[in-house]
Amino acid sequence: MKHQFMEVTFTRTIQSITCIAICLSPLVQLRTLISAGALLLFFGSSASAAVFGELIRPYGSYGFTADDNILRIRDKMPLPVLGTSNFFDISHRFTGGVLLGKEIGRQQFSANLSWSHTQFDKFSQINNNLKNFSGSWHWFLGNRLEGNMGVSYVQSLAPFLFQPGAKNVRTEQTEFINANWSIHPRWRLNGTYTHYELNSNSPALRFLNRIEDRFEGGVDFVTSGKNTIGVLFRDTIGDFPVLVQSADGSFTDNSYNQKEALAKINWAVSAKSNLFGTGGWVERTNASFTARNFSGFNARLAYSWQPTSKIGLSITGWRETASMQMLTANFSLNTGGSVTSHWDITRKVRLQGDLLYQDMKFNTFSIFTDSFLPIGTQNTFRNATVKLIYTPYPGLQFMASAYHNDLKTNNSLGGFNANGVNVNLQYTYGKQ
């Protein structure tokens, strides 16, 4: 009877993969089915003999969020917006999915498929579905060459940060492959290729669509203590297939090319602390408007400290030119920092706190093609969250959090303040 149950369960998993693929575009269908099929060939060979819950782990969750400005409506927007001046609402998210995991010798395969439905009590026009598929292969070749390759597809609602109240359902698709080659006990070569596509299903927002190809290569020196220092070279080619028409009738191409030469370090400062960082020179050129070009110093530094087995602290700071996934704009110059701490009160209860501060400057381009969006040239975003996580037994997790976030900007529509709470319950069946 157990063997028969396994057969039925795996059949349903295949049906879930097929169902998700049907919902995608033809090209994504092909890529997703090929990737999922390759994974399932490895999983299927021993699925009937495997113990349900070890190789195949279904999960489900329910969460709700109560927020006093859930759509991030700006302070100076003409009221009422969406027929009301009260922007408090409660959203409910229902999620179901399956985790797959398989090892064949040293090769490791994994996949995650999920579907979520989010509904709002008041703003029902924002109701949406989230579809997610990801699969990866951690591969090994001999004793000196290893890497990862994988794909992911996500269909989700874009953040309201710079599109307040707008229902912009977008898809993000990523394929990547990387490799690390230990040519010597002290020296290691590494390389990565990533292809990324962002597409909006809203006809009015298709100018946001972007394709990005990123090539990376570097070399690391490995110390006797397994610390590493090295250099990294990165070339990113960004293409905006849809040209933006200006008020005078001319068209703007927002495509860009960014080259980076970075130093990097990953160092165990002590038995309880670690330092990771990258920093170097960045040059960014654009297809239109030389005023958008940028050259300067970028850096990111992260320090983690575990003073005891129950207390941890992580501090991160950065100055980066970053592509904004919800905007047509090439980039913003972001400077900020974050602090995350946790306290394991007991083996089953964790208290966590998060603080984030980020200054986003859009000086070099917002006057050209993004003036109709609520983007100021100076934007400061802050977030504070406190979170309680309770795991009564493996596989079952309860999380409750309270948060505050706000945006200060010099845009004429103003910024926003938002406060809310989130509660989520998730159960994952199988070996943890």
Buried (B, 14 or more C-beta within 10 A) or exposed (E): EEEEEBEEBBEEBBEBBBEBBEBBEEEBBEBBBEBBBBBBEBBBEEBEEBEBBEBBBBBBBEBBBBBEBBBBBBEEBEEEBEEEEEBBBBBBBEBBBBBBBBEEEEBBBBBBBBBBEBBBEBBEEBBBBBBBBBBBBBBEEEEEBBBBBBBBBBBBBBEBBBBBBBBBBBBBBBBBBBBBBBEEEEEBBBBBBBBBBBBBEBEEBEBBBBBBBBEBBBBBEBEEEEBBEBBBBBEBBBBBBBBBEEEEEEEBBBBBBBBBEBBBBBBEEEEEBBBBBBBBEBBBBBBBBEEBEBEEEBBBBBBBBBEEEEEBBBBBBBBBBEBBEBBBBBBBBBBBBBBBBBBBEEEEBBEBBBBBBBBBBBEBBBEBBBEEBBBBBEBBBBBBBBBBBBBEEEBEBBBBBBBEBBBBBEBEBBBBBBBBEBBBBBEBBBEE
